Amino acid sequence: MDPQKKCPICGKPAVDKFKPFCSKRCADVDLNRWLTGSYVIPARDDEPPIENDDE
């Protein structure tokens, strides 16, 4: 048995229409967090810069 997944925002059971969230509200809260920079993907300082060949 696979336990029902929970909404990562509020912890309620996820709904198929809004998976992995329980509602449009929680999906919008998550989107807002990405757009305002609350969530970030860490970068490593030792990665070489990306070169743009179009210039």
C-alpha positions as CSV (number, residue, x, y, z in Angstrom):
1,M,0.0,0.0,0.0
2,D,1.2,3.5,-0.9
3,P,0.1,6.1,1.6
4,Q,-1.7,9.0,0.1
5,K,0.7,11.9,-0.6
6,K,0.3,15.1,1.4
7,C,0.3,18.6,0.2
8,P,3.8,20.1,0.7
9,I,2.3,23.5,1.7
10,C,-0.4,22.6,4.3
11,G,-0.1,18.8,4.8
12,K,-3.7,17.9,3.7
13,P,-4.2,15.0,1.3
14,A,-3.2,15.9,-2.3
15,V,-6.0,16.1,-5.0
16,D,-5.5,14.7,-8.5
17,K,-6.5,18.0,-10.2
18,F,-3.8,20.0,-8.3
19,K,-1.1,17.3,-7.5
20,P,1.1,17.5,-5.6
21,F,-1.0,20.1,-3.9
22,C,-4.5,19.9,-2.2
23,S,-5.9,23.0,-3.9
24,K,-5.3,25.9,-6.3
25,R,-4.5,28.1,-3.3
26,C,-1.6,25.9,-2.2
27,A,-0.4,25.6,-5.8
28,D,-0.4,29.5,-6.0
29,V,1.4,29.8,-2.6
30,D,4.1,27.5,-4.0
31,L,4.4,29.5,-7.3
32,N,4.6,32.8,-5.4
33,R,7.4,31.4,-3.3
34,W,9.4,30.5,-6.4
35,L,8.7,33.9,-8.1
36,T,9.7,35.9,-5.0
37,G,12.9,33.9,-4.5
38,S,11.9,32.1,-1.3
39,Y,13.0,28.9,-3.0
40,V,16.4,28.8,-4.6
41,I,18.5,26.2,-6.3
42,P,21.9,26.4,-4.9
43,A,24.8,26.9,-7.2
44,R,28.4,25.8,-6.7
45,D,31.2,28.3,-6.8
46,D,33.5,25.8,-8.6
47,E,31.2,25.5,-11.6
48,P,32.7,27.1,-14.8
49,P,30.6,30.0,-16.3
50,I,28.3,29.2,-19.1
51,E,29.7,30.4,-22.4
52,N,27.3,31.9,-25.0
53,D,28.5,31.0,-28.5
54,D,25.9,33.4,-30.1
55,E,28.0,36.5,-29.5
